[in-house]
């Protein structure tokens, strides 16, 4: 494996740790006292937002870890483990993370383009994940691998979204500046999919795993 790919691998894992660790530290007690939930009080009062919120953040944290290690050569070659983690990933996306994201999208309140971005991303996430499940059931392994890469690229958007928010806050005017959140919302997942399409093409005759 090239040094560039390995560095990207470690870089991605570092941000997954930051996101998942931060999520646990903020929300482990379910007391709703975070700065994010403070600005979502109107949504919280509907009774719909909090269950969806916790389903999404907990489900996403689990599947980010599970999906990441599916690219490990040791995990990939351990077929029972790979299969078990794959089921956990698909179940987490389809029944927790994605449904929660749909409800949360209804309460974004940042304009139609941000709404469209997250709605489209979440819909593609479900389609890719479900398609990957159907493909492996039909023993179309190569197509299954490509589809799961697409699915994880959209799961990883949870990381890239916060990474870009961090960059825009440090180097610019944060998410409150005109049109910044529109840019960030699309930037968080569209480049991910483009990168995965390149990987699918480049590794079309072999499995992309990390040793």
C-alpha positions in Angstrom: 0.0 0.0 0.0 1.3 3.5 -0.8 2.2 5.8 2.0 -0.4 8.3 0.8 -3.2 5.7 1.2 -1.9 4.7 4.7 -1.8 8.3 5.8 -5.3 8.9 4.6 -6.4 5.8 6.5 -4.9 7.1 9.7 -6.3 10.6 9.1 -9.8 9.2 8.6 -9.6 7.0 11.7 -8.4 10.0 13.8 -11.5 12.0 12.8 -13.8 9.1 13.4 -12.3 8.8 16.9 -12.8 12.6 17.4 -16.5 12.4 16.3 -17.5 9.2 18.1 -15.6 10.1 21.2 -17.1 13.6 21.3 -20.6 12.2 20.7 -20.2 9.8 23.7 -18.8 12.5 26.0 -21.6 14.9 25.2 -24.6 12.6 25.1 -23.9 9.5 27.2 -26.2 10.7 30.0 -29.2 11.6 27.7 -29.7 14.9 29.6 -30.1 17.1 26.6 -27.8 19.9 27.9 -25.4 20.2 24.9 -25.0 23.5 23.0 -26.4 21.9 19.9 -29.7 20.7 21.6 -30.0 24.1 23.3 -30.6 25.7 19.9 -33.0 22.9 18.9 -35.5 23.4 21.7 -38.4 24.1 19.4 -37.7 20.8 17.6 -37.2 19.0 20.9 -40.6 20.1 22.2 -42.3 18.4 19.3 -41.4 15.0 20.8 -40.1 13.7 17.5 -36.6 15.2 17.5 -34.9 13.6 20.5 -35.7 10.0 19.7 -34.6 10.5 16.1 -31.5 12.4 17.2 -30.3 9.7 19.6 -31.0 7.0 17.0 -29.0 8.8 14.5 -25.9 9.8 16.5 -25.7 6.4 18.3 -26.3 4.4 15.2 -23.9 6.5 13.1 -21.1 6.2 15.7 -21.4 2.4 15.7 -21.6 2.0 12.0 -18.7 4.4 11.4 -16.4 2.1 13.5 -17.9 -1.1 12.1 -17.7 0.1 8.5 -14.2 1.4 8.9 -12.7 -1.9 10.0 -14.5 -3.8 7.2 -11.7 -2.3 5.0 -9.1 -4.0 7.1 -7.5 -7.0 5.4 -7.6 -9.1 8.6 -11.3 -8.4 9.1 -12.1 -8.9 5.4 -10.4 -12.3 5.4 -12.2 -13.4 8.6 -15.5 -14.3 6.8 -17.7 -14.9 9.9 -16.5 -11.6 11.5 -16.9 -9.7 8.2 -20.4 -11.1 7.7 -21.4 -10.3 11.3 -20.1 -6.7 11.2 -21.7 -6.3 7.8 -25.1 -7.3 9.2 -24.6 -4.9 12.1 -23.7 -2.1 9.7 -26.7 -2.6 7.4 -29.1 -3.0 10.4 -27.7 0.2 12.0 -28.1 2.2 8.8 -31.6 1.1 7.8 -33.2 1.0 11.2 -31.4 3.7 13.2 -29.1 6.1 11.6 -30.9 6.8 8.4 -34.5 7.0 9.8 -33.2 9.3 12.5 -31.5 11.5 9.9 -34.8 11.8 7.9 -36.6 13.2 11.0 -33.7 15.5 11.9 -33.7 16.9 8.3 -37.2 18.2 8.8 -35.9 20.5 11.6 -32.8 21.8 9.9 -34.2 25.3 9.2 -31.3 26.4 7.0 -33.0 26.8 3.7 -34.3 24.6 0.9 -30.8 23.8 -0.5 -29.5 22.5 2.7 -32.7 20.5 3.2 -32.4 19.0 -0.4 -28.7 18.2 0.2 -29.3 16.1 3.4 -32.5 14.6 2.0 -30.7 13.4 -1.1 -27.7 12.2 0.8 -29.8 10.2 3.2 -31.9 8.7 0.4 -28.8 7.6 -1.5 -27.4 6.2 1.7 -30.5 3.9 2.2 -30.5 2.9 -1.5 -26.8 2.0 -1.6 -27.0 0.1 1.7 -30.1 -1.8 0.7 -28.7 -2.5 -2.8 -25.4 -3.8 -1.2 -27.4 -6.2 1.0 -29.5 -7.5 -2.0 -26.3 -7.9 -4.1 -24.5 -10.1 -1.5 -27.6 -12.2 -1.1 -27.5 -12.8 -4.8 -23.7 -13.6 -4.5 -22.7 -10.7 -6.7 -19.6 -10.0 -4.6 -17.8 -7.4 -6.8 -21.0 -5.3 -7.2 -21.7 -5.7 -3.4 -18.2 -4.4 -2.6 -18.6 -1.3 -4.8 -22.0 -0.5 -3.4 -20.8 -0.9 0.2 -18.0 1.6 -0.6 -20.6 4.1 -1.8 -22.7 3.5 1.4 -19.7 4.0 3.7 -18.7 7.2 1.7 -22.1 8.6 2.8 -21.7 7.4 6.3 -18.3 9.1 6.5 -20.1 12.3 5.5 -20.8 12.7 9.3 -17.1 13.1 9.7 -16.4 15.3 6.7 -19.4 17.6 7.6 -17.8 18.4 11.0 -14.4 18.6 9.5 -15.5 21.3 7.1 -17.5 23.1 9.8 -14.3 23.2 11.8 -12.3 24.5 8.8 -14.9 27.1 8.0 -15.0 28.2 11.6 -11.2 28.5 11.9 -10.4 29.9 8.5 -13.6 31.7 7.7 -16.8 32.9 9.2 -18.3 29.6 10.3 -21.6 28.2 9.3 -23.5 31.4 9.9 -22.0 33.3 7.0 -24.2 33.6 3.9 -24.3 30.4 1.9 -21.5 28.7 3.9 -23.8 25.9 5.2 -25.1 25.2 1.7 -21.5 24.7 0.5 -20.6 22.6 3.5 -23.7 20.4 3.3 -22.9 19.4 -0.3 -19.2 19.4 0.3 -19.6 16.8 3.1 -20.8 14.0 0.8 -20.5 14.8 -2.9 -16.6 14.6 -3.0 -16.8 11.4 -0.9 -18.9 9.8 -3.6 -16.6 11.0 -6.4 -13.6 9.6 -4.6 -15.3 6.3 -4.2 -16.2 6.1 -7.9 -12.5 6.6 -8.6 -11.6 3.8 -6.2 -14.3 1.6 -7.7 -12.8 2.2 -11.1 -9.1 1.9 -10.0 -9.7 -1.3 -7.9 -12.4 -2.8 -10.2 -10.5 -6.1 -10.4 -9.3 -6.3 -6.8 -10.6 -5.7 -3.3 -9.5 -2.4 -1.7 -8.4 -3.3 1.8 -5.8 -2.0 4.2 -3.2 -4.4 5.6 
